[in-house]
Protein backbone atom coordinates (compact mmCIF):
# COMPACT_ATOMS: atom_id res chain seq x y z
CA UNK A 1 0.00 0.00 0.00
CA UNK A 2 2.82 2.40 0.86
CA UNK A 3 4.50 1.73 -2.50
CA UNK A 4 1.38 2.59 -4.48
CA UNK A 5 0.68 5.66 -2.37
CA UNK A 6 4.22 6.96 -3.00
CA UNK A 7 4.00 6.02 -6.68
CA UNK A 8 0.72 7.86 -7.19
CA UNK A 9 2.01 10.98 -5.44
CA UNK A 10 5.48 11.17 -6.98
CA UNK A 11 4.88 10.17 -10.58
CA UNK A 12 2.95 13.31 -11.63
CA UNK A 13 5.43 15.56 -9.82
CA UNK A 14 8.44 13.88 -11.46
CA UNK A 15 6.82 14.03 -14.88
CA UNK A 16 6.04 17.72 -14.41
CA UNK A 17 9.64 18.55 -13.54
CA UNK A 18 10.99 16.47 -16.42
CA UNK A 19 8.60 18.17 -18.84
CA UNK A 20 9.56 21.60 -17.51
CA UNK A 21 13.30 20.91 -17.84
CA UNK A 22 12.91 19.58 -21.38
CA UNK A 23 10.47 22.23 -22.67
CA UNK A 24 11.82 25.00 -24.88
CA UNK A 25 12.44 28.47 -23.46
CA UNK A 26 9.66 29.84 -25.68
CA UNK A 27 7.24 27.41 -24.02
CA UNK A 28 8.31 28.47 -20.52
CA UNK A 29 10.74 25.62 -19.87
CA UNK A 30 14.44 25.39 -19.12
CA UNK A 31 15.39 24.18 -22.59
CA UNK A 32 17.44 21.03 -21.96
CA UNK A 33 17.01 18.15 -24.35
CA UNK A 34 14.93 15.14 -23.30
CA UNK A 35 18.03 12.97 -23.56
CA UNK A 36 19.98 15.17 -21.15
CA UNK A 37 17.12 15.26 -18.65
CA UNK A 38 16.74 11.47 -18.86
CA UNK A 39 20.47 10.94 -18.37
CA UNK A 40 20.64 13.19 -15.31
CA UNK A 41 17.60 11.51 -13.75
CA UNK A 42 19.01 8.05 -14.50
CA UNK A 43 22.31 8.93 -12.82
CA UNK A 44 20.49 10.36 -9.79
CA UNK A 45 18.35 7.23 -9.45
CA UNK A 46 21.35 4.89 -9.75
CA UNK A 47 23.27 6.87 -7.10
CA UNK A 48 20.30 6.89 -4.70
CA UNK A 49 19.63 3.17 -5.16
CA UNK A 50 23.31 2.30 -4.71
CA UNK A 51 23.57 4.47 -1.60
CA UNK A 52 20.40 3.08 -0.10
CA UNK A 53 21.27 -0.51 -1.02
CA UNK A 54 24.69 -0.16 0.57
CA UNK A 55 23.20 1.26 3.76
CA UNK A 56 20.76 -1.65 4.03
CA UNK A 57 23.53 -4.18 3.54
CA UNK A 58 25.67 -2.54 6.24
CA UNK A 59 22.74 -2.52 8.67
CA UNK A 60 22.22 -6.27 8.25
CA UNK A 61 25.89 -7.13 8.61
CA UNK A 62 26.93 -8.64 11.92
CA UNK A 63 29.64 -6.92 13.99
CA UNK A 64 31.93 -9.95 13.51
CA UNK A 65 31.57 -9.81 9.71
CA UNK A 66 32.30 -6.08 9.75
CA UNK A 67 35.44 -6.66 11.83
CA UNK A 68 36.59 -9.39 9.44
CA UNK A 69 35.97 -7.13 6.44
CA UNK A 70 38.05 -4.33 7.94
CA UNK A 71 40.92 -6.62 8.91
N, C-alpha and C positions, 0 to 999 in steps of 0.2 A: 504494500500500500504506500509506503514511504517513497519507494522508487517512482511509482506512477505520479504521485503528488509532485515530487521534484521535477519530473520530466514535463508534466503539464505546465508547471510554472516557469521553467527555465527555457524551454524550447522557443516560445514566441519572443522572449527577450533576446536570446542569442541570435535568432534570425533577424530581428530588427537591427541589432548592432552590426551584423554582417552586411545587411542590405545598405545601411547608412555608410559604412566604410567603403563599400564597393560602388556606390552611386556616384555619378559624375558631379562635379562642382555646380554645374548649371541646374542640376536637379536637387541641390541642397545637401549633397553628400560630401565625403572626404576626397573621393576620387582615386582610391587605390583599385587595382585590378582585382577581379574575383579570385584569380590564382594566388595573388599575394596575400589576400585576406585568408584564404583557405590554408595556405602554408603557415602563416603565423598562428592561426588557431590550432592547426595540427601539432605544431611544435609545443604550444602551451599545454595542450591536452596530454601529450606524451610526457612532458616534464612533470605535470601534476600527478599523473598515474604512476610514474616511476617513483616519485617522491613518496606518495601515499603507500604504494606497494612495499617500498623499502622500510617504511616506518612500521607497517603491520608485521613484516617479517622480523624486525628487531624486537617488537613487543612480545612475540611468541617464542623467541629464543630463550633457552634456559641460561642462567648465569654461568653454568659450567661450560656450555657450548660457546658463549661469548668469550670466556677466559681462554679457551682453547684456540679460538679464532685469532685472538690478539697475540697469542704466544708464538 
